[in-house]
């Protein structure tokens, strides 16, 4: 069985901030000396910072041991402009000779943060004024996470996140009182299409910096952990203390079956009890034409024993929003359930064979050959449309065309032995 490493950032309990993410990566095994050195060097690349000292301790919160960052700084400014912050990060990663991937991550993270603030305040990228997000510790967090992720080789691995806990209630910041999450945090999650939940703690749990770092490090947010074997876990503690739960972020390093056999899909579902068969049939036709991988209807009984249907659609990430819109517009449903999940695949390739139907007639037909992870054939299936044309043309039963095509394929595969899945050959 082929395995590959993956990382899951679990932020569904206490959200994510930059210092929690950096601390969790250190606990996972990133080189502490290198990371702290990179973080403390930030003061050399931005104006107004008179003191910057960073240390790492082990904290015990609600009985859970975790790494915690202590960042002491003294700065003269209480805000900075977007252009100034971006320039500082760019100069820092260049001078510190970060890898190309780490440099891109750091620049994309600060860009994500500044763009969100600019959108919220109706200003352009260069001139938007950042208050909390313009503090020196924002840059420290970005440089620290970039260096730690580089040391752990995360940029060449697959990284997922769980849904992001953003907290509940009201928060007070430079622009006054606002509801959780902060506008910039919500803007980042919206733009990157990351799932979030309120959680059960009446505090701000996810900061704009944490959201920017998370959405640039993880490829997507899953509804739950994928099927994986855990290898190592890193715990990062935040500065706040909660009565209800530990204020920790954890990162799980694990193994999953090789992605040649796995992809991420989305299952879209809705219950229908007042839609005619013609409308459902037309909706399925539209969904398949607009990018759905598959669609089906499951009969059921709804409330008050009314007969109804479950419309279930399988989609890739690219087509999710479009397909949801089609489902709602065509059926009139008031809601669509969306479930991201890992799909295990058989490897498939297409082969063309010639089949002899009688002494004078020979036809070509395509077959799909599926193999398992051990490269063993699990199915040979002729292309339906081609088989149907041959059956119609020769007045032969469709099942006979299928039978002849499969027998010919088996004969040739036995002759050439087991072939690698994914190869194509015509005979």
C-alpha positions, 0 to 999 in steps of 0.5 A, spaced: 500 500 500 502 506 497 502 512 503 504 519 503 504 524 508 499 529 510 498 534 515 491 536 518 490 543 522 485 542 527 482 549 529 475 547 530 476 548 538 479 554 539 480 557 532 487 559 530 492 565 531 499 566 528 502 565 535 498 558 536 500 556 529 507 557 530 507 554 536 504 548 534 509 547 528 515 548 533 511 542 537 511 538 531 518 538 530 520 545 527 527 547 529 526 552 535 533 556 534 532 557 527 525 559 527 526 564 533 532 567 530 528 569 523 522 572 528 526 576 532 530 579 525 523 582 523 525 588 527 531 590 522 526 590 517 521 595 519 521 602 522 518 603 529 520 597 533 525 598 539 525 592 542 523 585 540 524 578 544 521 571 543 521 565 547 518 559 547 515 555 553 511 549 555 504 551 558 499 546 561 492 548 559 486 544 562 491 538 563 494 539 555 501 540 554 503 545 549 508 549 546 507 557 547 510 563 544 512 569 549 513 575 544 515 581 548 516 588 543 516 595 544 514 599 538 513 607 537 507 606 532 500 604 533 498 603 525 502 602 519 500 602 511 499 596 507 505 598 502 509 599 508 507 592 511 508 588 505 515 591 503 517 589 510 515 582 509 518 582 502 525 585 504 525 580 510 524 574 507 529 576 501 534 577 506 533 571 510 534 567 504 527 563 505 526 558 500 522 560 494 516 556 497 516 559 504 517 566 500 511 565 496 507 563 502 509 569 507 508 574 501 501 571 499 499 571 507 501 578 508 497 580 501 491 576 503 491 580 510 492 587 507 487 585 501 482 583 506 483 590 510 483 594 504 476 591 502 473 592 508 475 599 509 474 601 501 481 603 500 487 601 496 492 596 497 498 601 499 494 606 502 489 602 507 491 603 514 492 597 519 491 598 526 491 591 530 494 587 523 499 593 523 503 591 529 510 588 529 507 581 532 503 580 525 509 580 521 513 576 527 507 571 526 508 570 518 515 570 518 515 564 524 510 560 521 513 561 514 520 559 517 517 553 521 513 550 515 519 551 511 523 547 516 518 541 516 517 541 509 510 543 509 510 546 502 511 540 498 506 536 502 498 536 502 495 540 508 488 540 510 484 544 515 478 542 520 472 548 520 475 554 523 472 556 530 471 563 530 468 564 537 461 568 539 459 574 542 462 581 541 469 584 540 472 591 541 478 593 537 480 600 533 474 601 530 469 600 536 465 594 538 463 589 533 460 582 532 465 576 532 468 574 527 472 580 525 470 583 519 477 582 516 477 574 518 470 573 515 472 576 509 478 572 508 474 566 510 469 568 504 474 569 499 478 562 500 471 559 501 473 556 508 468 553 512 467 556 519 463 555 525 462 559 532 464 554 537 461 555 544 466 560 547 464 567 547 471 570 545 474 572 538 478 565 537 480 566 530 484 573 528 485 576 521 492 574 521 491 567 523 486 566 518 490 569 513 496 564 515 491 558 515 488 559 508 495 560 505 498 554 508 492 549 508 489 547 501 481 546 503 477 545 510 474 538 511 468 537 515 472 532 519 479 528 519 480 524 513 481 517 513 489 517 516 494 514 520 496 519 525 504 519 526 505 525 530 501 531 533 503 538 535 500 543 540 500 550 540 497 554 546 494 561 545 495 567 550 488 567 552 485 562 558 478 559 557 474 556 562 470 551 558 476 548 554 483 549 552 486 554 548 490 550 543 491 549 536 493 542 534 496 539 528 496 532 526 502 529 521 499 523 518 499 518 513 494 517 507 493 512 501 497 515 495 493 521 492 493 517 485 487 513 488 484 519 492 481 525 491 476 530 494 469 531 492 463 534 495 456 531 496 450 535 495 444 533 497 437 536 498 430 533 500 424 534 495 417 532 496 413 537 491 417 537 485 414 533 479 418 527 476 419 531 469 423 537 473 427 532 477 429 529 470 431 536 467 435 538 473 439 532 473 440 533 465 442 540 467 447 538 473 450 533 468 451 538 463 454 543 468 460 539 471 457 534 476 460 527 476 454 524 478 447 525 480 442 520 482 435 520 486 433 516 492 425 515 493 423 516 501 418 518 505 418 525 508 414 528 514 406 527 514 408 520 510 409 524 504 413 521 498 419 524 496 426 524 493 433 525 495 437 528 490 444 527 491 450 530 486 457 529 486 461 535 484 469 537 484 470 543 488 470 548 482 463 546 480 460 546 487 457 553 487 454 553 480 451 546 481 448 548 488 445 554 484 442 550 479 439 545 484 435 551 488 433 554 481 431 548 478 427 545 484 425 550 488 428 547 494 430 552 500 437 549 502 442 544 499 447 540 504 454 540 502 459 534 505 466 534 503 469 527 503 475 523 501 473 519 495 478 512 494 479 511 486 480 505 482 485 507 477 482 507 470 485 507 463 482 506 456 483 501 451 481 500 444 480 493 441 477 490 435 471 485 435 469 480 430 462 479 429 462 474 424 466 472 418 465 479 414 464 484 420 469 487 424 468 493 429 473 497 433 470 499 440 473 502 446 473 499 453 475 502 460 479 497 464 479 499 472 485 496 476 486 496 484 492 498 488 495 492 487 495 493 479 490 487 479 484 488 474 477 489 477 473 491 471 473 491 464 467 495 461 465 497 454 463 504 452 456 504 452 454 509 446 459 505 442 457 498 444 449 501 442 451 503 435 455 497 433 449 493 436 444 497 432 448 497 426 449 489 426 442 488 429 446 484 434 443 484 442 447 489 446 449 483 451 453 479 445 457 486 443 459 486 450 461 479 451 465 479 445 469 486 447 470 483 454 473 476 451 477 480 446 480 484 451 481 479 456 485 475 451 489 480 449 491 482 456 493 475 458 497 475 452 501 481 454 501 480 462 499 485 467 500 492 464 501 498 468 494 502 470 494 508 466 497 506 460 493 506 453 494 501 447 490 500 441 490 493 438 
